[in-house]
């Protein structure tokens, strides 16, 4: 509650962000775009429009975080007195956009892993059979098609638009302003290098093949939940090694399956087997690092969508590793000894591995919609804030964490001119009529630093809570301030 219209509005986030759309919605539903914004690391300072009308205003915001994922929300404040609110249009991407996000991510992964990895196999292990060359080329071309599709899907999701808005310039501008744009640029270089590796012979082909895998790892390390996590010096290299390892292993499956039907199958398999152990070790080690940092605690594997996706992926990976171990310890020596039947069995098993890999890629692409437990924990710890300003008194109330359950409350009291307010006692009451919860009263205690605190409060349900501050100035004077605060689940 504010006695007069503000001159600026400040949004503080738990990580660095960039603004996408900011609107101020008046009590009559009129939406005013907010273009005068200063970005200061985790804080947005927004200039308020002149001539704001009394009543309840809604600050609707949508930003993109450092990992490239858009986040939106709304904050309510009232000037003078509360008023009925006009309906607010939703900004969440529709099902078609989410499907495009997932499909384009899967297609890009296939291009980077199957395409770039397969091109590296051709350059460093053995020439490709005609069928394998066609498959690897198709994967690389699929990855190139996925580049604009991914950018379009990102822009639509960033602005909360539906699929019909895909040709609007604002959609593409929004996408280009996210970290995904730089990731796609690097991915384009990886795919182009893969295509070159298929066409160049000798050392030039080897350089192009190695460059393709390196750029694939660099692309995925440049954007995303994991690459944005701390410590950066650990996480970005881990993502790079994990992605490059996937490309080298996954990219070898199709060429290997087709090579096992040729006369030089034993030599090809021997060269592959001599390298794959190190690749798998790097892949598993980097994956363990990523999982530990992202999940943080074992219970999150069951409690969060991210954890459940990870469990599904690990189950598929375990199947692939089991098949790979069977191939390595039971069939490889037989193929190297020239046994034709073993080569046929191995080719079929490698084909099954390839199908499982496609399932792994599709599962991993679901992480686009599931924040990791690490990020959820940071968000859950964020406080809820309430500012009340009248002519005679002002209060800043902070509830930490700002979610249902036990909370700690800190209150700063001042007079209407930002000076000290000589309060003798302070009592707060919290009520949630919509949930049938009557007033919960707690007396605050003033600390040596001048802050008033409440440590024995629990708000059992999320939603909008009504808060009243009863400020005892003297035996004959009591001030009462009221407002609402939104408590998260």
Beta strands, then each sheet from edge to edge (+ up, - down):
strand 1: 8-12
strand 2: 17-25
strand 3: 31-33
strand 4: 37-40
strand 5: 43-47
strand 6: 55-65
strand 7: 70-79
strand 8: 384-389
strand 9: 393-400
strand 10: 405-415
strand 11: 425-432
strand 12: 437-443
strand 13: 445-446
strand 14: 452-459
strand 15: 463-474
strand 16: 477-487
sheet 1: 1+ 5- 4+
sheet 2: 3+ 2- 6+ 7-
sheet 3: 8+ 9- 10+ 14- 13+
sheet 4: 12+ 11- 15+ 16-
end
